[in-house]
Amino acid sequence: MRKTLTALASAAVLAGCQTITEEMPNRPSPIGISPGVPVIVVPVPIPTPANPTPTPPPDNSTPAPPPDNGGGQDIPNNTNPVARLTAKIYFVECQGQIHPSTISPVGCRIHLDVTPTDASNRHTQARGTPQWTYSNTSIVRLGGNSPYNPVLDALAPGSLVAYCEVDGIRSNDVRIEIRN
């Protein structure tokens, strides 16, 4: 008999049957239910949507946030040839704060940016390294960790024009104004 019970118990375990016993705290019984009468709880399934809303693809035309100290941004996975370079003053920084204007006071830092795009105007990887040209380097000190995001320290009042070239493509001119 003992072997039969053991075999039945083993079969129940193998079949995935399991009984859970737990102590419940003493509570007054709800109105209309007699003590000792079992209460049956029926779970209500929560419907899930059949077709979840798809995530839209990233918009490559949105400008990136200001560069970090390393100057590195996400590199696009697009390897189409560069068809256009867009150069701009990304932001002006004065004493660690972003200055509200693109006209730089002396003593501030001018952060430039160049973005290569393909024939479909999507961000793309350049094959070469961007090379910047400046019309008047006597009023700035050139720096920065990335050829895509050079940083100019404004040393004296004046103006200059900068542009960038990569893969045989020339960017637009960026006019930089420095005032006292």
Steps between C-alpha positions, in 0.01 A plus 500: 500500500779738585663441161168578329466831686859590421441422133183711496678789674786478251257494209326811636831684531606394151165612360561846644232483769581701804304591809587819687384543856540830681365660811269793440460775762175503695260748346131554550306325227335720239128568542285217372774235514487247776822406678639172383342524154771507231514810280581446133703775334490510121790692341400744227743506207632840393484539122823588320498690171528274196717748308727714718579847368831486308786728602569761231847493339753757625496840331852564369420862421469596869814678624693324772537653848816700576808278487649350812852583616639228274318648200370156399146451379332189373644398165228434241491152348448656156810460278368669185739758351496851641296729273472802731674646806309731732719712726370722779566659836364230727503711814702764685617422853587769756634395841355151459150623406339505156484858371165596340657649187730376225695829529777420742638729768878504541602227746229256397524177299339452160400139424469423128336200337508340157253233391556291186184385321441279196300576185177421691598752771556224759794516741786293362855399588780690330790292373759767573564735790335844494746785441400849615625825345483834688543847346643668812660286768658797682181559705440138605688201639409175321422189705256221566525122497298429186548621141119501475467733801795739526505754784628856456603709801405863429814706574426841345212686333458459126353265245603197300358250255541125539415211272568128492595248231485120497486239224531776236189682626512857638259628763323831516682800653450563871533868597631546852471829687692573822426812708624650824 
